[in-house]
Amino acid sequence: QVQVVESGGGLVQAGGSLRLSCVASGSRFSIETMGWYRQAPGKQRELVAIINSGGTTKYADSVKGRATISRDNAKNTVDLQMYNLKPDDTAVYYCYVDWGAIYWGQGTQVTVSS
């Protein structure tokens, strides 16, 4: 049974930073793509950043220069380091895992106060 578990959300002041972590377990196959999406109240879920098994990354324009995604293929983990946070970054952040099928974590709340 595949499990995807996030950690690291919380309340942070504007201009601050935080680190989100995600670990996936339950399959012996390699994960092609891992990443992070977010969903703010009343909005659709949107991509934040993804990274493939080769280390190629993609970032949303809204976080370019303020976020760094990294992964450990051996441990099936993906981290998102975010800097200079803004109130618009407030959302539930979901870990995304492409393991042949798509799996999502339960989400972790990030709240940025002004």
C-alpha positions as CSV (number, residue, x, y, z in Angstrom):
1,Q,0.0,0.0,0.0
2,V,1.5,3.3,-1.1
3,Q,1.7,6.0,1.5
4,V,2.7,9.7,0.9
5,V,3.4,11.7,4.0
6,E,4.2,15.4,4.2
7,S,5.6,17.4,7.1
8,G,6.9,20.9,7.8
9,G,4.0,23.2,7.3
10,G,3.0,25.9,9.8
11,L,2.6,29.6,10.4
12,V,5.4,31.9,9.3
13,Q,5.7,35.7,8.9
14,A,6.1,37.3,5.5
15,G,9.7,37.3,4.5
16,G,10.4,34.1,6.4
17,S,11.3,30.7,5.2
18,L,10.2,27.1,5.7
19,R,11.0,23.6,4.5
20,L,8.5,21.0,3.5
21,S,9.4,17.3,3.4
22,C,7.6,14.3,1.9
23,V,8.4,10.6,2.0
24,A,6.8,8.0,-0.1
25,S,6.6,4.3,0.7
26,G,4.9,1.1,-0.4
27,S,6.3,0.2,-3.8
28,R,9.6,-1.3,-4.9
29,F,9.6,0.6,-8.2
30,S,11.4,3.8,-8.9
31,I,9.5,7.1,-8.8
32,E,9.7,9.1,-11.9
33,T,8.5,12.5,-10.7
34,M,7.9,14.0,-7.3
35,G,6.9,17.4,-6.3
36,W,4.6,19.9,-4.7
37,Y,1.3,21.4,-5.5
38,R,-0.8,23.8,-3.5
39,Q,-4.4,24.9,-3.1
40,A,-5.5,28.1,-1.6
41,P,-9.1,28.6,-0.4
42,G,-11.4,29.1,-3.4
43,K,-8.7,28.3,-5.9
44,Q,-7.7,25.3,-8.0
45,R,-4.8,23.2,-7.0
46,E,-1.7,24.5,-8.8
47,L,1.9,23.3,-9.4
48,V,4.6,24.7,-7.1
49,A,7.6,22.7,-8.2
50,I,8.4,19.2,-9.5
51,I,11.6,17.2,-10.0
52,N,12.2,14.1,-12.0
53,S,14.5,11.1,-11.2
54,G,17.2,12.8,-13.2
55,G,17.1,16.0,-11.2
56,T,15.3,18.1,-13.8
57,T,13.1,20.7,-12.1
58,K,10.2,22.9,-13.0
59,Y,8.9,25.8,-10.9
60,A,5.8,27.9,-11.0
61,D,6.6,31.4,-12.0
62,S,5.2,32.7,-8.7
63,V,7.9,30.9,-6.7
64,K,10.9,31.1,-9.1
65,G,13.9,32.4,-7.2
66,R,12.1,31.8,-3.9
67,A,12.0,28.0,-3.8
68,T,14.3,25.1,-4.2
69,I,13.1,21.5,-4.7
70,S,15.4,18.5,-4.0
71,R,14.9,14.8,-3.7
72,D,16.7,11.7,-2.5
73,N,15.9,8.8,-5.0
74,A,17.2,6.2,-2.6
75,K,15.0,7.3,0.2
76,N,12.0,8.3,-1.9
77,T,11.9,11.8,-0.3
78,V,11.3,15.2,-1.8
79,D,11.9,18.5,0.0
80,L,10.8,22.0,-0.8
81,Q,12.7,24.9,0.7
82,M,10.9,28.2,0.3
83,Y,12.3,31.7,1.0
84,N,10.9,35.2,1.3
85,L,7.4,33.9,1.8
86,K,4.5,36.1,0.9
87,P,0.9,36.0,2.2
88,D,-0.1,34.7,-1.3
89,D,1.8,31.6,-0.5
90,T,-0.8,30.7,2.1
91,A,-2.3,27.3,1.0
92,V,-2.5,23.6,1.7
93,Y,0.6,22.1,0.2
94,Y,0.3,18.6,-1.3
95,C,3.1,16.2,-2.1
96,Y,2.8,14.6,-5.6
97,V,4.3,11.3,-6.5
98,D,4.2,9.7,-10.0
99,W,4.7,6.1,-9.3
100,G,3.2,4.8,-12.5
101,A,-0.1,6.0,-10.9
102,I,-0.4,9.4,-9.3
103,Y,-0.4,9.6,-5.5
104,W,-1.0,12.6,-3.2
105,G,-0.2,13.2,0.4
106,Q,-2.9,14.4,2.8
107,G,-1.7,18.0,2.6
108,T,0.1,20.3,5.0
109,Q,-1.1,23.8,5.8
110,V,1.2,26.8,5.2
111,T,0.0,30.1,6.5
112,V,2.0,33.3,5.9
113,S,1.1,36.3,8.0
114,S,1.6,39.8,6.8
